[in-house]
Amino acid sequence: MVQRSRGSRSKTRHKLQKTTRKGRSNPITKKIQRFNQNDLVHIIIDPSVQKGQPHPRFHGMTGRVVEERGRAYLVSLKDGNKAKTLIVRPQHLKIQE
C-alpha cells in the first residue's frame, strides 16, 4: 500500500479557494502595501500567490509585524501558548482596522 502525501497544502480544499469576482484576481496594491513595526495584521492567504505563503494553519490569525526582511515581513503571533515568528509576503497580509 502506498502512503499518501501530506504536503503543506493538504486538507485545504475550501480554505485556499478564491472566490470568483470581476476585475483583477491579483491587484498590484496587495503586493506594494507597506507595514510598519508593531502593526497588527491579519494573515489572509492568497492562494494564487505561492511564494511567501505561511502554513494554512495560520490562515485567519492576527499577529504583529516585527521587522521587514527583504520583500517579506516577520510576523510574530501566539499559537496556543507558544510564540511563533512567520516570514510572510505582503500579498498574504491585511492591516487590522
Backbone hydrogen bonds, N-H to C=O, Kabsch-Sander energy under -0.5 kcal/mol:
donor,donor_aa,acceptor,acceptor_aa,energy
10,S,7,G,-1.3
12,T,9,R,-0.8
16,L,12,T,-2.2
17,Q,14,H,-0.9
30,K,27,P,-1.2
31,K,27,P,-0.6
31,K,28,I,-0.5
32,I,28,I,-1.7
33,Q,29,T,-0.6
38,N,65,V,-2.8
39,D,36,N,-1.5
41,V,63,G,-2.7
42,H,94,K,-3.7
43,I,61,M,-2.9
44,I,42,H,-0.9
44,I,92,H,-1.8
45,I,43,I,-0.5
49,V,46,D,-1.7
50,Q,48,S,-0.6
53,Q,50,Q,-1.2
58,F,55,H,-2.3
59,H,56,P,-1.4
60,G,43,I,-3.8
61,M,58,F,-1.9
63,G,41,V,-2.6
64,R,76,S,-2.6
65,V,39,D,-2.4
66,V,74,L,-3.5
67,E,74,L,-0.9
69,R,72,A,-2.9
72,A,69,R,-1.9
73,Y,88,V,-3.0
74,L,67,E,-3.0
75,V,73,Y,-0.6
75,V,86,L,-2.7
76,S,64,R,-2.8
77,L,84,K,-2.6
79,D,77,L,-0.5
79,D,82,K,-3.1
80,G,78,K,-0.7
81,N,79,D,-0.6
82,K,79,D,-1.5
84,K,77,L,-3.2
86,L,75,V,-3.2
88,V,73,Y,-2.7
88,V,86,L,-0.7
89,R,52,G,-1.6
92,H,89,R,-1.7
93,L,90,P,-1.4
94,K,42,H,-1.9
96,Q,40,L,-2.6
